[in-house]
Each structure stands twice: as structure tokens, then as C-alpha cells.
């Protein structure tokens, strides 16, 4: 689940984000990820805002938006930026796995919109790392090699260094790579580029 909050309906940055998340919803679905929006405004306000987006752009927001009128949910998740306002939130994103564990928290300032391709990349990286029992390196993209877990014994160290020497797949026993086995959810590099508007 990808859970994000706006600091109010009919606000410019949040409107662009809702449009971007809506356009990318099918990519989230391919990763078995449900989007959920949260806003301090009422259900009626949400409906009017989403209808305005639809009238102006033709885009139907395909995910639920929770009305958090008293900010109770936002406070529980630490979304209120008390140094800025007692009600306004920073632009949080919570990525919650299928066990209900929060795996990632992204915090954007009020005047910087969220980056949907990066959120998709993080979800894919989490899934690939989990199903391969490995890690992803800096700037990892789908189809890139992943980092193999380091050996825990001296014998394992020697074996790993020998593999690196033979396969040219690393720097040292603690940093070596392999191609990931694909998980059941597939989103390719070209699809992320499409979301970013690149060819």
C-alpha cells in the first residue's frame, strides 16, 4: 500500500500530485500496490475537488481519499509539521507492506511535489530485494544487478573473492553483484521512463 496525504483540497501542488498518481495507478496495481489518499478536508470537499479535476482534465481519480477532519490519522503517522502549522502537513508518503509494516517514509516540504517515478522505483526495489534476500545499490533501476549478501565466515570470504575474480562481478568479498530473479510483479525500466515522460 502507498499511503499519502495532502494538506488540503483545491491546492495547486496537491492537484498536480493527484493527477500524477492517477495517471500512474495502473503501474502501482502491477506492483500489487494500492494507493490511498488522505486529506484534512471533508468528503464533500473531496468529491468537489475530484470532480473539478475530472472536468478540467478528464482524469478520474481511481483510488480512495480518506477525510481526516480532525487530523487524528495524520498525527498518528507523524504527518503534522508543527514547526510550520498545527494543521498543515508536510508531504508524506508511507509505503506499507502486505504485513502492515511501514517500510518507507518519504517527507517532502510543502512547496515541493512528490516524485511518482521514484516512489514506483522504491516499491520495485523493495520487492526485488525481499524476494532475492539481497539489497539494491545506489541508483538501482529495474533489471540492474543487485548486491549479494556478504558471507559470514572466512571460508565464505575466500570463496566470494574467488567468484569475483572469475566472474568480474564485484569489488570485494563484501560488495558483489548478481542478476536478480524476477518477482511475480513486473514493472520494467521502460514503463518508469514512460511515466517520467521519457522515450
C-alpha positions in Angstrom: 0.0 0.0 0.0 1.2 3.5 -0.8 -0.4 6.0 1.6 0.0 9.7 1.1 -1.6 12.9 2.5 -2.4 16.3 1.0 -2.6 19.3 3.2 -5.9 20.4 1.6 -8.2 20.0 -1.3 -8.1 22.6 -4.2 -4.4 23.3 -3.6 -2.1 23.6 -6.6 0.7 21.2 -5.8 -1.7 18.5 -4.4 -3.8 18.8 -7.5 -0.8 18.0 -9.7 0.1 15.1 -7.4 -3.4 13.6 -7.6 -3.2 13.9 -11.4 0.2 12.2 -11.5 -0.8 9.4 -9.1 -4.0 8.8 -11.1 -2.1 8.5 -14.3 0.4 6.1 -12.8 -2.3 4.0 -10.9 -2.0 1.0 -13.3 1.7 0.8 -12.6 1.1 0.7 -8.9 -1.5 -2.0 -9.5 1.1 -4.1 -11.5 3.2 -4.0 -8.3 0.2 -5.1 -6.2 0.2 -1.7 -4.5 -3.0 0.2 -3.6 -2.9 4.0 -3.4 -4.7 5.7 -0.6 -5.0 9.5 -0.3 -5.7 11.4 2.9 -6.8 15.0 3.4 -8.0 17.1 6.3 -11.0 18.3 4.3 -14.5 16.7 4.3 -15.8 14.0 2.0 -18.0 16.7 0.2 -14.9 18.8 -0.4 -13.0 15.7 -1.7 -15.9 15.0 -4.1 -16.0 18.6 -5.4 -12.2 18.7 -5.9 -12.0 15.3 -7.7 -15.0 16.4 -9.8 -13.1 19.6 -10.7 -10.0 17.6 -11.7 -12.2 15.4 -13.9 -14.0 18.4 -15.6 -10.7 20.1 -16.3 -8.5 17.1 -17.3 -10.8 14.2 -18.0 -9.0 12.2 -15.3 -10.9 10.1 -12.8 -9.0 9.7 -9.5 -9.1 5.8 -9.2 -8.1 5.5 -5.5 -9.9 6.3 -2.2 -9.3 9.6 -0.4 -9.9 9.5 3.4 -11.4 12.5 5.1 -9.3 13.2 8.2 -11.2 16.1 9.5 -9.6 16.3 13.0 -6.2 15.3 11.8 -6.2 12.2 14.0 -4.7 9.9 11.4 -2.2 12.5 10.3 -1.0 12.9 13.9 -0.8 9.1 14.5 1.5 8.9 11.5 3.5 12.0 12.4 2.4 13.9 9.4 1.7 17.3 11.0 4.6 19.8 10.6 4.2 21.6 14.0 7.1 23.9 13.2 5.1 25.2 10.2 1.4 24.8 11.3 -0.8 23.0 13.8 -2.9 21.6 10.9 -0.9 21.7 7.7 1.0 18.6 6.9 4.3 18.0 5.1 4.0 15.9 2.0 4.4 12.4 3.5 4.4 9.1 1.6 4.2 5.8 3.6 4.9 2.6 1.8 3.3 -0.2 3.9 3.9 -3.9 3.0 1.5 -6.8 3.0 2.2 -7.5 6.6 1.2 -4.0 7.7 4.8 -2.9 8.3 5.8 0.6 7.3 8.9 0.1 5.1 9.5 3.6 3.8 8.6 7.1 4.9 9.3 9.9 2.4 8.9 13.5 3.6 8.6 16.4 1.1 8.3 20.1 2.1 5.0 21.8 1.4 6.3 23.6 -1.7 7.9 20.5 -3.4 5.7 17.9 -5.2 6.2 14.2 -4.8 8.1 12.2 -7.5 5.8 9.3 -8.6 8.6 7.5 -10.7 10.8 7.5 -7.6 8.0 6.1 -5.4 7.5 3.3 -8.0 11.2 2.6 -8.2 11.3 2.3 -4.4 8.4 -0.2 -4.3 10.0 -2.3 -7.1 13.4 -2.2 -5.3 11.8 -3.3 -2.0 10.1 -6.2 -3.8 13.2 -7.3 -5.7 15.4 -7.1 -2.6 12.9 -9.0 -0.5 12.3 -11.9 -2.9 16.0 -12.2 -3.6 17.1 -11.8 0.0 19.5 -9.1 -1.2 20.0 -5.4 -1.5 19.8 -2.8 -4.3 22.7 -0.4 -4.9 22.6 3.3 -5.3 20.6 4.5 -8.3 19.2 1.0 -8.8 16.7 0.6 -11.6 14.6 -2.4 -12.7 16.8 -5.0 -14.5 20.0 -3.7 -12.9 22.1 -6.2 -10.8 21.6 -6.5 -7.1 24.0 -6.7 -4.2 24.6 -10.3 -2.9 24.5 -10.7 0.9 28.0 -10.7 2.4 29.5 -14.0 3.6 29.6 -14.6 7.4 32.7 -16.8 7.5 36.3 -16.6 6.5 35.8 -19.5 4.2 32.9 -17.8 2.6 35.0 -14.7 2.2 37.7 -16.6 0.3 35.1 -18.3 -1.9 33.4 -15.0 -2.7 36.7 -13.3 -3.7 37.4 -16.3 -6.0 34.0 -15.9 -7.6 34.6 -12.2 -8.1 37.9 -12.9 -9.7 36.4 -15.4 -12.0 33.1 -13.6 -12.8 34.2 -9.9 -12.5 31.0 -9.3 -10.6 32.2 -7.2 -7.7 34.7 -5.1 -5.9 35.5 -7.2 -2.9 34.0 -10.0 -0.7 31.6 -7.5 0.9 30.4 -6.0 -2.4 29.5 -8.2 -5.2 26.6 -8.4 -7.6 24.3 -10.8 -9.4 21.3 -10.6 -11.7 18.0 -10.6 -9.7 15.4 -13.3 -10.1 12.2 -11.6 -11.1 9.4 -11.4 -8.6 5.8 -12.1 -9.6 5.1 -8.3 -10.0 6.7 -6.8 -13.1 7.3 -3.2 -13.9 10.1 -2.5 -16.4 12.5 0.3 -16.8 10.8 1.4 -20.0 7.5 1.7 -18.1 9.1 4.0 -15.4 10.6 6.1 -18.3 7.1 6.3 -19.8 5.7 7.7 -16.5 8.6 10.2 -16.4 7.7 11.3 -20.0 11.0 10.0 -21.5 11.4 7.9 -24.6 
